[in-house]
Amino acid sequence: MTEINDATDQRHYFAFCVQYHGGSFRGWQRQQEHSSVQGELERALGTVANEPIFLRAAGRTDAGVHATGQVAAFSTSADRPVAQWLRGVNGLTPDAIQVDWLQRVADDFHPRFDAVARRYTYLFHDRGRSQPFLNELAWCTDALDENAMHAEAQALLGEHDFSSFRGAGCQSLTPMRRVDRCEVRREGNVVIMNIEANAFLLHMVRNIASGLHRVGSGASRGYIQELLTLKDRQQLGITAPAQGLYLAEVSYPRQQFPDPPLPPLIQRR
């Protein structure tokens, strides 16, 4: 891997971790007519750099989906200290966006293609459907059985055809994905689903959350395995709401990046 050398290289390469409240934007990807996380960050970084900045990200989140561990990268001819980049981007972006760290990287770092795994968190608040202060942070629902959800989630581990959890319009060439971890646990009134995989299909995590919600609400044992076997999205029902989903962490074994912050409503264990 090529190391940065400011004395000879006219370009400077940076990566950063950003958290954002997805309800304020039409998703990550830059758009002409709507506010997006990418667009706001590029505008702010471009102001600091005094030149256009174009970001590459670990993944695109949909409208309403949050992130605490999104990783993005950019290159620039502007030579600024890390502290100046951080102060500038956080001062010029809306309150719904916060860059947590920014550091120099090698010129061949790519936040999407260098990632070996991604972890998403889905939050359920299961003490009633009307929670005005939580509706933007979790799926507010009736009581769930988190133990049943965790037990059923283990059927997802390994490599499978996830057609039953694939959103309409998905452009992936294959429905095959490898899930390395899926756990469900409770903290007070919050049921937390963490799922880690090498990659995800369109709406795959929200559809898994929907299936596990049915399990927690009383669906019969073996429901998740049955969905995997059927390979039919029509058997699942609704897609879980976007506001419960968080891009929580992206793994780069060749990089020494700080740990991302936790999603709201969760305590560090």
C-alpha atoms as one frame of an Amber mdcrd trajectory, in Angstrom:
protein
   0.000   0.000   0.000   1.383   3.399  -1.015   1.995   5.748   1.904   1.221
   9.460   1.864   4.160  11.773   1.262   3.184  15.442   1.193   6.563  16.466
  -0.163   6.068  14.657  -3.460   2.353  13.958  -3.803   0.171  16.880  -4.886
  -2.980  15.059  -3.773  -3.955  14.442  -0.168  -6.157  11.502   0.796  -8.532
  11.344   3.752 -11.093   8.993   5.245 -13.665   9.852   7.876 -16.515   8.383
   9.901 -19.825  10.230   9.905 -23.066   9.748  11.807 -26.337  11.238  10.637
 -30.059  11.346  11.316 -31.531   9.921   8.138 -34.942  11.488   8.633 -33.510
  14.833   7.584 -32.359  13.652   4.144 -33.445  11.744   1.040 -30.725   9.186
   1.652 -26.953   9.247   1.311 -26.557   9.710  -2.450 -26.144  13.173  -3.957
 -29.341  14.453  -5.627 -30.180  17.468  -7.740 -33.471  18.487  -6.130 -33.344
  17.063  -2.599 -31.050  17.318   0.387 -28.739  14.328   0.823 -25.965  13.465
   3.256 -23.378  13.187   0.474 -24.436  16.520  -0.982 -24.194  18.346   2.345
 -20.787  16.867   3.136 -19.373  17.614  -0.303 -20.588  21.190  -0.084 -18.990
  21.696   3.339 -15.706  19.980   2.475 -15.535  21.885  -0.802 -15.830  25.145
   1.107 -12.925  24.162   3.376 -10.844  22.985   0.408 -11.847  25.884  -1.851
 -12.340  23.340  -4.646 -14.940  20.683  -5.546 -14.860  17.556  -3.384 -16.307
  14.209  -4.471 -16.912  11.505  -1.884 -16.789   7.732  -2.069 -18.659   5.891
   0.685 -18.833   2.410   2.170 -22.478   2.164   1.130 -25.595   4.108   0.225
 -28.322   4.393   2.830 -31.939   4.940   1.801 -34.141   7.857   2.762 -34.866
   7.815   6.485 -32.081   5.357   7.357 -29.542   6.549   9.934 -25.824   5.913
  10.335 -23.366   5.970  13.201 -20.521   4.256  11.365 -20.643   5.364   7.728
 -17.131   5.658   6.273 -16.302   7.915   3.339 -13.135   9.117   1.637 -11.953
  11.923  -0.622  -8.845  13.353  -2.227  -7.914  16.986  -2.610  -5.070  19.264
  -3.594  -5.778  21.385  -0.502  -3.295  20.767   2.293  -5.134  21.384   5.577
  -4.511  20.026   9.083  -6.934  17.306  10.196  -8.300  19.574  12.934  -9.179
  22.216  10.360 -11.039  19.719   8.178 -13.018  18.465  11.176 -13.842  21.918
  12.494 -14.812  23.138   9.051 -17.039  20.255   7.974 -18.870  20.100  11.305
 -19.355  23.837  11.318 -20.788  23.913   7.793 -23.118  20.908   7.830 -26.599
  20.692   9.403 -26.951  19.528  12.991 -28.216  16.168  11.700 -24.663  15.369
  10.465 -21.570  14.890  12.636 -18.116  13.775  11.460 -16.545  11.907  14.380
 -13.024  11.417  13.102 -11.003  12.182   9.982  -7.522  10.928   9.152  -5.060
  10.606   6.314  -5.024   7.360   4.343  -3.064   5.879   1.463  -4.002   6.883
  -2.060  -5.422   3.434  -2.870  -7.894   3.241   0.020 -11.482   2.678  -1.115
 -14.214   2.700   1.555 -16.476   0.333  -0.382 -14.131  -2.163  -1.995 -11.694
  -2.420   0.932 -14.482  -3.245   3.400 -14.713  -6.915   4.393 -17.948  -6.670
   6.414 -20.725  -4.277   7.345 -22.796  -4.292  10.495 -26.299  -2.871  10.703
 -28.340  -2.297  13.851 -32.121  -2.272  13.926 -33.965  -0.870  16.959 -37.452
  -1.795  18.148 -39.090   0.073  21.025 -41.736  -2.364  22.209 -43.749  -0.509
  24.805 -46.502   0.901  22.615 -47.012   2.187  19.087 -47.173   5.870  19.966
 -43.860   7.224  21.277 -43.531  10.823  20.050 -39.891  11.203  21.153 -38.783
   7.848  19.759 -40.713   7.449  16.518 -37.784   8.855  14.508 -35.215   6.584
  16.183 -36.865   3.148  16.337 -39.813   1.047  15.229 -42.320   1.609  18.033
 -44.317  -1.554  18.419 -46.143  -3.821  20.837 -44.271  -6.197  23.161 -41.777
  -8.561  21.509 -40.172 -11.834  22.586 -36.484 -11.089  22.033 -35.413 -14.632
  22.953 -37.562 -16.155  20.227 -36.248 -13.553  17.772 -32.633 -14.366  18.605
 -33.196 -18.112  18.283 -34.866 -17.736  14.866 -32.181 -15.313  13.657 -29.562
 -18.072  13.826 -31.117 -19.645  10.714 -29.728 -16.689   8.771 -26.086 -17.525
   9.515 -23.939 -18.702   6.648 -24.349 -18.273   2.901 -27.918 -18.386   1.612
 -30.189 -17.276  -1.186 -31.892 -14.244   0.419 -34.539 -13.765  -2.275 -37.301
 -13.681   0.370 -35.604 -10.647   1.926 -34.679  -8.855  -1.293 -36.321  -5.531
  -2.085 -37.981  -4.857  -5.420 -35.616  -3.038  -7.748 -32.470  -4.654  -6.327
 -29.763  -4.593  -9.004 -27.450  -7.192  -7.490 -26.507  -9.958  -9.922 -27.079
 -12.633  -7.277 -29.288 -13.049  -4.188 -26.528 -14.999  -2.429 -25.079 -13.351
   0.677 -23.079 -14.550   3.696 -24.303 -13.530   7.151 -21.611 -13.912   9.799
 -23.564 -12.769  12.855 -27.144 -11.976  13.776 -28.078 -11.386  17.388 -31.163
 -10.006  19.114 -31.073  -8.759  22.692 -32.922  -6.380  24.979 -31.895  -3.250
  26.842 -34.884  -2.046  28.845 -37.679  -1.179  26.439 -35.414  -1.464  23.381
 -34.949  -4.684  21.419 -31.704  -4.543  19.437 -30.938  -6.542  16.316 -27.316
  -6.571  15.133 -26.505  -8.233  11.826 -23.138  -8.468  10.087 -22.500  -9.758
   6.575 -20.053  -9.494   3.717 -22.666  -7.468   1.815 -26.418  -6.849   1.752
 -29.182  -6.790  -0.837 -31.555  -3.856  -1.255 -33.782  -3.610   1.861 -32.388
  -6.937   3.097 -31.867  -5.795   6.696 -35.246  -4.087   6.956 -36.946  -7.195
   5.572 -35.085  -9.409   8.041 -36.177  -7.037  10.803 -39.757  -7.421   9.568
 -39.505 -11.211   9.655 -38.020 -11.212  13.151 -40.707  -8.774  14.273 -43.300
 -11.369  13.263 -41.379 -13.988  15.230 -41.302 -11.729  18.278 -45.030 -11.152
  17.882 -45.844 -14.864  17.919 -45.037 -16.422  14.528 -44.451 -20.150  14.727
 -41.008 -21.643  15.197 -39.145 -22.156  11.934 -40.641 -19.084  10.242 -37.289
 -17.577   9.183 -36.010 -20.897   7.822 -39.267 -21.303   5.903 -38.815 -17.871
   4.299 -35.274 -18.746   3.260 -36.495 -21.975   1.709 -39.396 -20.362  -0.174
 -37.164 -17.714  -1.824 -40.255 -15.576  -2.384 -40.440 -11.971  -1.159 -44.247
 -12.043  -1.406 -44.401 -14.420   1.577 -42.918 -11.895   4.000 -45.235  -8.908
   4.197 -44.236  -5.336   4.981 -40.721  -3.915   4.965 -39.718  -2.650   8.406
 -39.731   1.164   8.745 -36.547   2.984   7.762 -36.226   4.933  11.017 -35.214
   1.841  13.007 -32.195   1.062  10.821 -28.597   2.215  11.417 -25.428   1.587
   9.432 -23.396   0.893  12.555 -19.927  -0.250  11.497 -17.770  -1.034   8.477
 -14.764  -3.346   8.949 -11.333  -2.687   7.429  -8.724  -5.149   8.744  -5.873
  -3.266   7.028  -6.792   0.063   8.662  -6.552   1.329  12.217  -9.724   3.367
  12.496 -11.368   4.377  15.787 -14.479   2.517  16.909 -17.690   4.185  15.699
 -20.120   5.691  18.222 -23.108   3.630  19.333 -26.593   4.201  17.938 -28.926
   6.070  20.309 -30.815   4.174  23.027 -27.953   1.632  23.371 -25.421   1.411
  26.192 -21.860   0.204  25.633 -21.395  -3.257  27.144
